[in-house]
């Protein structure tokens, strides 16, 4: 016997032949067409049962039945299917040189979350991880983290699923059926350290995951950043750690832009630098924007340039190569371990990240009355949604832009 099933509106037929169970797509959404195809499958199965038809050697039994006994071509050799863990490593490797390192790092985090959710199943062949696993993971995440984060995880899973199909590890992507994630509306506005600590205390929030969500909205005042930079400078095991904090603090640059920064992008004569960004949606295309040098950052860059021998301002381990994101994260967090800025050292959970300095840069200039258009130019903002996160900080008076605050 055979019967119909439906996934994402497309009809499949399930049946048993040659001692195996098969599920084959009928490639139709029409009930009448699917019913007709079902009758054809049942007829073929009957002819096989009474010996009127015989599946030729080397021909896939499922294809033979669905074709009505006409399939003649032998099956192509099936690709060796890796485990989920091996498949994710291969997928991420395949994205190098195509997507920005920062986006690959985000995808690695998303796939790692799914691996943790799968627990022991992550050692299984990736074709044994079903659509139900993917969908239940996303549903579980919707109950614990912000919808924006879940939406990004969904995109990663869909890209990963399509890659699995392209590699012939699976016939259908297990992530295609995950529905879009409804937005919770605008992202929450930035908050001060005191506001976040008060919200945690008043709400009696003990769950670290929930606390991390609140700290994602942190922006620091110039006085707080001054103290943080002093702590980092004192506890850093290498000067690169301090650079990874100081540069975004004075410029609002993203992590990838900091790692991409070359000495040739720094113009001491014009007191500016060029930040290059490669966004995921643009693939290989780079965008550039000019950021004026804060006088204090100019002094630091001058000092660093005297002892620098490579082309990158924050050099990688290998001479002439960009510092990779994973090592950059370790160097960034190293001086914060054991401090009040650390939530859980074992999990690398901290109350601040590269984005904190970016939030703070925009928020402090907004609070100082700098024109939103100037902030947008520094930050590379293009949407009203980005702008609204710090818009509430604008006072009525306007002051100078890049020299509006001091971190020393």
N, C-alpha and C positions, 0 to 999 in steps of 0.2 A: 504494500500500500504506500501511497505517496500523499503528502498534504502540503498545503500552501502556508507560508508565513510572510510577514511583511516587515521591512525595516526601512525607515525614512521614506515610506511611500512606495518602495520598489518591492515587487513580489519575488519571493524565493520559493523553491520547491525542495522538500526534504523527502528522502527515500533511502532504502537499503538495497545495495546491489553488490554482488561479488564479495559478500561477507563484510561489507563496510557501510557506514552511514554517510550520506552525502547531503550537502546543502548547496544548491546551485541557484544563481540569480537568473530569473527569467527576463530581466532587463525590460520590464514593463510596469507601468502603474495602473493599467486598465484591468479591471476585474474580469471582463469577458475574455480578453487575451490570455490572462493567467489561467483561467479555468480551462480554456481550450488546450493550453500547453500541459496542464495537469493531466488531462485525459490522454494526451499523447505519451506522457511519461508512464502512466499506468498501463497503457497498451504495450509499450516496449518492455516493461517489467514482466508482463504476462507472457509475451513471446519468448523472453529469456527463460522464464520458469518452465515452459513446456518444451523448450529445446528448439524452437523455430529460429531463434537468433542466438549467436555466440559472440561474446566480446572478443575482438581480435587481440592477439598478443601485442603488448606495448601501447595499447590504446587505453586512455583513462576511462574507467567504468562509468563515472558520473557524467562525463561529457558524452559518452556513447548513448547513455539512456536519454539525456536531455535532447540529443540530436535526432532521436527517433531511430537509432540504429544505423546512422549514416556516417558517424565519425570514423575516419580511417587513419588520420595522422597519428603517429606515436607521440606520447607525451614528452615534452622537453624535459631534460634532467632538472629536478627540483633543486633550488639553491639550498645550501646548508643553512639552516635557520639558527641564528645565534640566540643566546639568552637575552632577556630584557637588559641586563646590565651591559653586556657586550654591544648590544644594538645601540644603546644610548651613547656609548663612547664612540662608536663608529659614526653615528649621526652627527655628533658635535664636531668630530674631526672633519667631516665632510663640509661643514659650514665655515671652516677657517679660510680666510681670504675672500669670502663671499659676504659675510655679515660682520658688523663691527664686533670687536672683542667684548665690549661691554654687553652687547645683546646676547652673544654666545654664553657669557657668564650667567646672564639671567635665565637663559634656557636650561643651562646646567642645573641651576637651582630648582627650576620648575620640575624637571625630570627626576631630580633627587627627591623632591617631595612625594612624587608618585611612587618612587622606589620604596620609600619609607612606608607609605600606605599599603603597598603590596606585600611588605614584609618578606617572608620566605619565597613568595611566588616570583620575586624579581630574579631568582636563579633559574626559573623555568624558561623554556623556549618562548620567544616573543610572540609567536603565533598562538600560544596557549593563553595569552593575556587578552581577555575578551573585551568587547565594547562595554559590557556591564561593569567591568573593573574601572575603565576610564570614566564612565558616566557617574558611577558611585563615588569615585574620588573627587570629581568636580563638585558633586552635590555636598559631600562632606566639607570641602573647602569653603563653600558658600556659607556654611554655618559658623565658620571660625575666622575668616579674613575678609578684608574689604573687597567689594565687587570688582574694583579696578584690577586688583591683583589676580583674582580668579579669572577675569577676562583675559589677562595676559597669559595665564597658565593654559587656558583653553586654546589660545592661538598656538602656543608651543606644541601642545599635544596634537593638534590638527596638522601642523607642519611635520611633526615626527611620524604621524600615521601615514601621511602621503609619501614620505620617504620610504617607509616600510613597504608600501605597495610598489613603488618604483624599483625597489631592490628585489621584489618578488618574494619577500619573506611572508607576506600575507596577501590574500586576494582582495580583501576589502579593508579599508582603514577602520580601526576600532574607535577612532575619534570623530568620524564624520557626523555621527548622530548627536553629538553634544550640542544642545541648543545654545544660542547666544545668551550671555549673562546680562540680565537687566541692570542698568546703572542705578546707583544709589543717589544720583544727582551730582552736584558739584563736589569736588574733593574738599575735605574740611580745611578751614583756614589755618594758617600757621599759629602756633602757640609758644609762649615763653616757657622756660624751664619750670618756673614757679607755677604757672597755670597747669602744666601737665602733672606735676607732683601733687598739686591740690586735687585734680580730677581723680588721680589714682587713689589718694587717701580718702576722699569723700565717697567714691564709688566702691571702696574696699576691694579694689582689683588686685588679686593675687596671681592670676594667670599671666605668665610672662609673655605669651603670645599676644594677649590683649594689651599688655603694657607696651609691647613693641609697636603696635599699631598707633598708639598715642604718641610715642617718641618719633614716629615717622613725620609728624607735623611740627617738630621742634625747630625753632629759630633762636639763635643766641644773640644777646646784645654785644656791642663792641667790648664792653668791660668783661663779659663772660668769655668771649673769644680770646681776649688778651690773656686771661688767666689760663685758658686751655692751651694756647700756643706756648706759654711759658712752661707749663707742665710737660708738654710734648717735647719741647726743645731740651728739657732737663733729662727726661727718661728715654729718649730715643737712642737705640743702639747704633744707628747710622744716620747720617745727615739726610738721606733720602726720605726717611720717615717724617722729618720735620718739613721737608719740601712738600710732601703729599698733603700736609695740613695747611701750610702757609699759602700756597698758590691758590687753592680754591677759596680760602678765607678772604683773600684780597681781590679776587677776580670773579667769583661765582662760577668758575669753569666746572664742567662735568669731569668725572673721573677719566673717561677716555680722552678728553681734550687735554687734560694735564699730562697723561702718559704720552700723548702724541706731540707735545710741545718740544720744539727744537730751538737751539740757541739762535738759529737763523730766523726764527719767528719773533724774536725779541728785538725791538728797535729802541735803543737807548736814546738816540738822537730825537726821535719823535715821541718818546715816552709812551709807547704802546706795544702791545703784542697781538699776534694773530692766533685765534683759537680755531682749530679745525675739528669739525664734527662729522661723523659718518653715522647717520640714523639708519635703523633697520630697514625702513621702507624705501630707502634710497639705494640700497645695496652698495655698489662701489662708489657712488657719487659722494664727494666731500663738499661740505659747506664751510665757509669761513666767515668769521666776524672779528672786528677789531675791538679790543678792550684797552682802555687807557691804563697806564701804570700808576698805581698808588705810590706816592713818594716812598713809603716804608718798604713796599715790595721792591721798588727799584733798587734801594740800598741792598736788600737781601740778594737780589739777582746779581748785582755787581760783585758781591762777596763770593757767591757760589761760582760765578764764571771764572774767577781766578784759579780755582782748584779743579775745574772741570776739564776733562780731556776728550769727552765724546760729543756727539752732536745733539743728544737729548738732554734736556734740563734735568729730568729725573731718569738717569740711565738704567738700562736693564742689566742683567747679569752678564750677558754676552755683549762685548763691545760692538757698538753701532746698531744694536737691536733695541726695539721698544720694550719697556718693562711690561710683563704680562699681568693680567688683571688679578689672578690669584695671589701672586707674590706681592703685588701692590696692596691688596687687602691686608695681607699679613703684616707688612711693614707699617701700614696705616694704623692697625690695631695694636701693634706691639707696645708702644708707650702708654696705652690706655689700660692695659691689663692690671688688675689689682686696684684700680682707681674707682671712684664713684661713677665714672662714665661707663662702667661695665655691668651688664645685667647677668651674664652667664659666660664665663671665659671658655668653658668646655664646648659650648655651642657657637662661640664667636658672636654672641649677642651683645651689642653695645647700644647705648642711647644715642650715639651720633654716628654718622657716616659721611661720605663725600657730599651727599645731598644736603646734609645739615648746613654746611658752609654755603652751599648754593642758595638754600632757603634764606639763610641769614643775610647774605649779601643783598638780595633783593629787598628783604623786609626792612633792613636797617636803612637802606637808601630811601625806601618809601616813607619810613618814619621820619627821616630827615627832610622830607619834602621834595626829593628829586623827582623831576617830571617822569611820568610813566613811560614816555617814549624813549627817554634816555636809558631807563632800566631795561626796557625791552631790547634795545640795541646791544647793551652789555650782555644780557642773558641769552639772547637768541630766541626770545619768546615770539610766537606767531599766533597764538589763540587767546581768546578772551577768557577761556577757562583757566589758563595758566595765570593770567593777570589778576583774576579775582581773588586768588589765594593770599595776596599781600595787599590788595587794594584797600582793605579796611584800616590799614596802618597809616594812610596818608593824613598828615596834618594840613592846616590851612596855609601855613607859610611854606616858602620854597627856599632851599639852600643849595650850596654848591654840590656837585655830583660826586666825583671820585674821591675828593678830599673831605667828604662830609663826616668821616669817622676815623678813629685811630685805634690801632691794636697794640700799640707800644706805650 
